[in-house]
Amino acid sequence: VVALLGGAFDVGAQAADAERALALARTLEAAARATGLGICALERRGRRHRRWHITWNAQMHALSAWPAGRRPPLRLSEWVRHCVHEDDAMLVQGVISRWLRRPSGPLDLQFRTRTPPGDGPRWLSVRGDAPDDRQLFAVVMDVTDRHLSLQRLQAAVERAELATRGVGIGTWERRADGTVLWDEQMFRLREMPMQVPAPDTAARLAVVHPDDREAMACYHPSSEGMAMSPTYEFRVVLPDGRVRWLASRSRPLPDAHGREMRRIGVNWDITDNKMAELAQREREAALRESQAKSRLLARISHELRTPLNAILGVTQLMLMAAGTPDPAQRQRQLEQVQSASRHLLALIDGVLDLSAYEGGEMRLALRPVDLSAVVAQSVSLLASAAQQRGITIE
């Protein structure tokens, strides 16, 4: 009786286990259909376990383009010829064959499938594991969308790199842990050798022009409280001593809480623009200087006429005097001619002094001036012209 009861309980336990296993299998199959996973199970059978028994789920048939009612291929080469793209067939055949012989670790492989002419390639990912030396399991999933997204991303990155390299823009990144990364163009702008990570703060500031280092410290990527999107210009000194102008701009990349997670920035060479601006300022300065000289020449011409007119006026009066001139009057007139001549000579000396000053050969000195004497001299120079026109000067 004990034996019969024990046997009955054993049969009942096996039935319960079988029911649970069946329910689990149905759940796994539903999950595989929902996620598009193909499942392949291999089990060694036969004498000395030399023959593989292969089981596929329905999704595995669909991913391999294998008829649903047809038995899975017994040979790996048959499945490779039917499913795998010819350019990837040799690689897939070799990797899976080695794994089947010695499944010491997990299998992870991606490859293209055969598709009808005109259709784009489709990508499959195979991952396998071996619980023991008699059982192998592999799952297959379609990763075409991911590959296309990666290809589009790679193309976008390559276009961006080509654009930045073509216009000479270098990019840098500062991460939350303080690590700073430079691309190749950042080093090329400074004619520095490539290194990873980027040069530290001291090395970065060492190539900056001494006159710009203090200002650069306020904009440096490691500075606290840097503006959201700072734009600034600075000079760098190249190894051969040449000076180049660079411009910089950066933006923070915040996390979900608004804290700065990373900062991305760019540098580009603006030396040509700076040289053009300098040339334009020099042209404007030269134009202003030319205009100032024109005004100065006009002023000098006016100033030279005054003593000349005085000399000519007094001389004319002396020539017009009839008879024997009054000695006192003649003395005053000669003094006026002498004063006007000295004034004319002083003006000419002033023009010469101005030329010497522009050439850096003369120094000016401030000193007191007798204003009454200057006024009296000026009035005497204008006296003859004023007398001819009936003008009285006080």
C-alpha positions in Angstrom: 0.0 0.0 0.0 2.8 2.4 0.9 4.4 1.6 -2.5 1.2 2.2 -4.4 0.6 5.5 -2.5 4.2 6.6 -3.1 3.8 5.8 -6.8 0.6 7.8 -7.0 2.0 10.8 -5.3 5.1 10.6 -7.7 2.9 10.5 -10.8 0.9 13.5 -9.4 4.0 15.6 -8.8 5.3 14.8 -12.3 2.0 15.9 -13.8 2.0 19.2 -11.8 5.6 19.9 -12.9 4.6 19.2 -16.5 1.7 21.5 -16.3 3.9 24.3 -14.8 6.5 23.7 -17.5 3.8 23.9 -20.2 2.5 27.1 -18.7 6.0 28.6 -18.5 6.6 27.6 -22.2 3.4 29.3 -23.2 4.4 32.4 -21.3 7.8 32.5 -22.9 6.3 32.0 -26.4 3.9 34.9 -25.8 6.7 37.1 -24.6 8.8 36.1 -27.6 6.0 37.0 -30.0 5.4 40.3 -28.3 9.1 41.2 -28.4 9.9 39.7 -31.8 12.4 37.3 -30.3 13.4 34.1 -32.2 14.3 31.2 -29.9 16.5 28.3 -30.9 17.2 25.4 -28.6 19.8 22.7 -29.4 20.0 19.4 -27.4 22.5 16.6 -27.9 20.8 13.3 -28.4 21.6 9.8 -29.7 24.4 7.5 -28.8 27.3 9.4 -27.1 25.3 12.6 -27.6 26.8 13.3 -31.0 23.6 14.4 -32.8 21.9 17.8 -32.2 18.2 18.1 -32.0 17.0 21.6 -33.0 13.8 23.4 -31.9 12.7 26.8 -33.2 9.8 28.9 -32.2 7.6 30.6 -34.8 9.4 33.9 -34.6 12.7 32.1 -35.4 11.2 30.9 -38.6 10.0 34.4 -39.5 13.4 36.0 -38.8 15.2 33.4 -40.8 12.7 33.6 -43.7 12.3 29.8 -43.2 8.9 28.3 -44.1 6.8 27.9 -40.9 5.9 24.2 -41.6 9.4 23.2 -42.6 11.8 21.5 -40.2 14.7 23.7 -39.1 17.9 23.0 -40.9 20.1 20.3 -39.4 23.3 21.8 -40.7 24.6 25.3 -39.8 25.9 25.8 -43.3 22.4 25.3 -44.7 21.0 28.0 -42.5 23.9 30.4 -43.2 23.4 30.0 -47.0 19.7 30.6 -46.7 19.6 33.4 -44.1 23.0 35.2 -43.9 24.1 37.9 -46.3 27.0 36.7 -48.5 29.4 39.3 -47.2 28.9 38.1 -43.6 28.4 34.4 -44.3 32.0 33.4 -43.6 32.3 35.3 -40.4 29.0 34.0 -39.0 29.9 30.4 -40.0 33.2 30.6 -38.3 32.0 32.2 -35.1 29.0 30.0 -34.5 30.9 26.8 -35.5 33.6 27.5 -32.9 31.0 28.3 -30.3 29.1 25.0 -31.0 32.3 23.1 -30.6 33.4 24.8 -27.4 30.6 26.9 -25.8 32.7 28.1 -23.0 31.2 31.5 -22.9 28.1 33.4 -24.2 27.7 34.0 -28.0 27.1 37.6 -29.2 27.0 38.2 -32.9 25.3 40.7 -35.3 25.1 40.2 -39.1 23.1 41.1 -42.2 20.4 38.9 -43.7 19.7 38.1 -47.3 16.9 40.3 -48.6 15.2 40.6 -52.0 16.8 42.8 -54.6 16.0 46.5 -54.0 15.3 46.0 -50.3 17.7 47.5 -47.8 19.8 45.2 -45.6 18.3 43.8 -42.4 20.3 43.2 -39.3 19.9 40.3 -36.8 21.5 39.9 -33.4 22.2 36.4 -32.0 23.0 35.8 -28.4 23.5 32.3 -27.0 24.4 30.5 -23.8 25.1 26.9 -22.8 23.7 25.7 -19.4 25.7 22.5 -19.8 27.5 20.5 -22.5 24.3 18.9 -23.7 22.1 22.0 -24.2 22.5 25.3 -26.1 20.1 28.1 -26.3 20.1 31.2 -28.5 17.8 34.1 -29.0 17.6 36.1 -32.2 16.2 39.6 -32.6 15.8 42.1 -35.4 18.1 45.2 -34.7 17.7 46.9 -38.1 16.1 50.0 -36.7 18.9 50.4 -34.2 21.5 49.9 -36.9 19.8 52.5 -39.1 19.6 54.9 -36.2 23.3 54.4 -35.4 24.2 54.8 -39.1 22.2 58.1 -39.3 23.9 59.2 -36.0 27.3 58.3 -37.4 26.6 60.1 -40.6 25.5 63.2 -38.7 28.6 63.1 -36.5 30.8 62.7 -39.6 29.1 65.6 -41.3 29.5 67.8 -38.2 33.2 66.8 -37.9 33.8 67.5 -41.6 32.1 70.9 -41.3 34.0 71.9 -38.1 37.3 70.6 -39.6 36.6 72.4 -42.8 36.1 75.8 -41.1 38.7 75.2 -38.5 36.4 74.9 -35.4 37.7 72.9 -32.5 35.3 71.5 -29.9 35.8 70.8 -26.2 33.7 69.2 -23.4 33.9 69.5 -19.6 32.2 66.7 -17.7 30.7 66.8 -14.2 33.8 65.3 -12.7 35.9 68.1 -14.1 37.5 66.1 -16.9 38.0 68.2 -20.0 38.2 66.6 -23.5 39.5 68.3 -26.7 39.1 67.2 -30.2 42.1 67.2 -32.7 41.3 70.7 -34.0 41.7 72.2 -30.5 45.3 71.0 -30.4 45.9 72.1 -34.0 44.7 75.7 -33.2 47.5 75.9 -30.6 50.0 73.7 -32.5 50.2 71.4 -29.5 50.6 67.6 -29.6 47.6 65.5 -29.1 47.0 64.1 -25.6 44.1 62.5 -23.6 42.7 63.9 -21.5 43.1 67.6 -22.5 45.9 69.7 -20.9 45.3 70.8 -17.4 44.5 74.4 -16.3 48.1 75.4 -16.0 49.0 74.0 -19.4 46.0 75.6 -21.1 46.8 79.0 -19.7 50.5 78.7 -20.4 49.9 79.1 -24.2 47.6 82.1 -23.7 49.2 85.5 -24.3 50.4 87.0 -20.9 48.2 90.1 -21.4 45.1 87.9 -21.7 45.6 85.3 -18.9 44.0 87.3 -16.2 40.8 87.8 -18.3 40.9 84.2 -19.4 40.8 83.0 -15.8 37.3 84.4 -15.5 36.1 82.4 -18.6 38.0 79.2 -18.0 35.9 76.0 -18.2 36.8 75.2 -14.6 35.7 78.6 -13.3 32.8 78.6 -10.9 29.8 80.8 -11.8 30.7 81.1 -15.5 28.0 82.7 -17.6 25.5 80.5 -19.3 26.8 81.1 -22.8 30.0 83.1 -22.6 31.6 84.5 -25.8 35.1 85.9 -25.6 38.3 86.4 -27.6 41.9 85.8 -26.6 45.4 85.4 -28.0 47.6 82.3 -27.9 51.3 82.2 -28.5 52.4 79.4 -30.8 55.7 77.5 -30.2 57.5 79.6 -32.9 56.4 82.8 -31.2 53.6 83.8 -33.6 50.5 85.2 -32.0 47.0 84.1 -33.1 43.6 85.3 -32.0 41.0 82.7 -31.0 37.3 83.1 -30.1 35.4 80.8 -27.7 31.7 80.1 -27.0 30.2 77.4 -24.9 26.8 76.2 -23.6 25.9 74.1 -20.5 23.9 70.8 -20.8 21.7 70.6 -17.7 20.2 67.4 -16.2 16.6 66.9 -15.2 17.1 69.2 -12.2 18.7 72.0 -14.1 22.2 71.3 -12.7 25.0 71.6 -15.2 25.8 68.0 -16.3 28.3 68.9 -19.1 29.5 72.0 -21.0 30.2 71.9 -24.7 32.3 74.6 -26.2 34.0 75.6 -29.5 37.1 77.5 -30.4 37.9 79.0 -33.8 40.7 81.2 -35.3 39.7 84.9 -35.8 43.2 86.2 -36.6 42.2 87.2 -40.1 39.2 89.1 -38.8 41.4 90.8 -36.2 44.0 91.8 -38.8 41.2 93.2 -41.0 39.9 95.2 -38.1 43.3 96.5 -37.3 43.9 97.4 -40.9 40.6 99.2 -41.0 41.4 101.1 -37.8 44.8 102.0 -39.3 43.2 103.3 -42.5 40.7 105.3 -40.4 43.5 106.7 -38.3 45.5 107.6 -41.4 42.4 109.3 -42.9 41.9 111.3 -39.6 45.6 112.2 -39.6 45.4 113.4 -43.3 42.3 115.5 -42.5 44.0 117.0 -39.5 47.1 117.9 -41.5 44.9 119.5 -44.2 43.2 121.6 -41.5 46.6 122.4 -40.0 47.9 123.5 -43.4 44.9 125.7 -43.9 45.4 127.2 -40.4 49.1 127.8 -41.0 48.4 129.4 -44.3 46.0 131.8 -42.5 48.4 132.4 -39.8 51.3 133.2 -42.2 49.2 135.7 -44.1 48.8 137.9 -41.0 52.4 138.9 -40.5 53.0 139.1 -44.3 50.0 141.4 -44.6 51.4 143.5 -41.8 54.8 143.8 -43.5 53.3 144.6 -46.8 50.9 147.1 -45.3 53.5 149.0 -43.3 55.9 149.0 -46.3 53.2 150.4 -48.5 52.5 153.2 -46.0 56.1 154.1 -45.9 56.4 154.2 -49.7 53.3 156.4 -49.9 54.5 158.9 -47.4 55.2 162.2 -49.3 58.2 164.4 -48.5 60.4 163.9 -45.6 58.8 161.4 -43.2 58.4 162.0 -39.5 61.4 160.2 -37.9 59.2 159.0 -35.0 56.5 157.7 -37.3 59.1 156.0 -39.5 60.6 154.4 -36.4 57.3 152.9 -35.3 56.6 151.6 -38.8 60.0 149.9 -38.9 59.4 148.4 -35.5 56.1 147.0 -36.9 57.9 145.5 -39.9 60.4 144.0 -37.6 57.8 142.6 -35.2 55.8 141.1 -38.1 59.0 139.6 -39.5 59.8 138.0 -36.2 56.3 136.7 -35.9 56.6 135.2 -39.4 59.9 133.6 -38.5 58.3 132.2 -35.2 55.5 130.6 -37.3 58.0 129.0 -39.7 60.0 127.8 -36.7 56.8 126.4 -35.2 56.0 124.4 -38.4 59.6 123.0 -38.3 59.2 122.2 -34.7 56.0 120.4 -35.4 57.7 118.2 -38.0 60.5 117.4 -35.5 57.9 116.5 -32.8 56.1 114.1 -35.1 59.5 112.5 -35.8 60.1 112.1 -32.1 63.0 114.6 -32.2 61.5 117.3 -30.0 60.2 117.6 -26.5 57.6 120.1 -25.4 57.8 122.0 -22.2 55.1 124.0 -20.4 56.2 127.5 -19.2 54.5 130.8 -18.3 53.6 133.3 -21.1 53.3 137.1 -20.9 49.8 137.3 -22.2 49.8 141.2 -22.4 52.9 141.1 -24.6 51.2 138.5 -26.9 48.1 140.6 -27.2 50.1 143.8 -27.9 52.1 142.0 -30.5 49.0 140.6 -32.2 47.3 144.0 -32.2 50.4 145.7 -33.8 50.4 143.0 -36.6 46.8 143.9 -37.4 47.1 147.6 -37.0 48.0 148.5 -40.6 45.3 146.3 -42.1 42.8 147.7 -39.6 43.8 151.3 -40.4 43.2 150.7 -44.2 39.7 149.5 -43.5 38.9 152.1 -40.9 38.8 149.6 -38.0 39.8 150.5 -34.5 41.2 147.7 -32.2 41.0 148.1 -28.5 
